[in-house]
Amino acid sequence: MLTVKYNICRYDLFMKCFDHVSNNIDEIYKALARNQSAQAFLGPENPEEPYLEGINYNCVAPGKRFQPMSNLVRLYLNCRIQFPPF
């Protein structure tokens, strides 16, 4: 029972952090690219337990093809928000 509560709490804390970053990453990428047609989005590799695996950061630069950029997510997380408590 305690393990279930812990897993729910861990999931909720992770998703609170993830949702914050996910909701803001597109606008930040548009500002960095200086172009409103640029697109960026996040997706967990494991949606059921997203804290166990990686996060995919994908972007499409204006006039370019799709490019995954997972390392930039780590940089953003370290600089933009509080460290998650998990």
N, C-alpha and C positions, 0 to 999 in steps of 0.2 A: 504494500500500500504506500509506503514511504517512497519507494522507487518511482512509482507512478506519479506521485505528486511532484517529485524532483524533476522528472522528465517533462511534465507539463510546464512547470515553472521555467525550466531551461529553454524549452521551445518558445514560450511566451516572451522571455527576455531577449532571446536571439531575434525573433521576428519583429519585436519593437525596434531594435537597432537596424535590422535589415530593411524594414519598411521605411524608416527615416532616410536611409541612404538611397534606396530605390526610388523614392518619391522625388528626390532632389538631383539625382545624377544626370538626368537628361538636360535640365536647365544649365547645370554647371558645364556640361560638355558643349552645349550650344554657345555659352559665353567664351569658353576656351577656343572653340573653332571660329568664333566671331561670325557665325552663320546659323540662322534659325532653321535651316533644312538639315542640319546635322542631327543625328539621333544616337542615343545611348540608352541601354537598358540592362538590368541585372536579372539573373535567374539562378536559383540554387541548383547544384548538381543532384542533390537528393532532397526533393520537396518534403518528404515525410519526416526526415531528421536532417535538416539543412546544416546544422552545426557539426555534423560528422564528416562532411566532405567540403568541397570547394564551392566558390561562387563564380559564375560566369559573368564577365563584364563584356558586353558586346557593343560595338559602335559602328556607325556608318558615317564616314566623313563625306561632305558634299563632293560629288563627282568621283567618289572612290567606291570600292567594293567593301563588303562586310569584313570587319577585323575583330577577333576576340582580344581583349586587353585585360586579363585577370589581374596582373600585377598592379595596375592603377587603382583597383578597388582597395587593395591593402593600404596603399599610400593614403587614399582618401579617408579610410576608416581611422588610420592613425592620426591624421591631422584635423579632422573635422568634428568628430564627436567623442564623447567620453569612452574610455575603454569598457567593453561589455563585462559584466560581472561573472562570466562563465569561463 
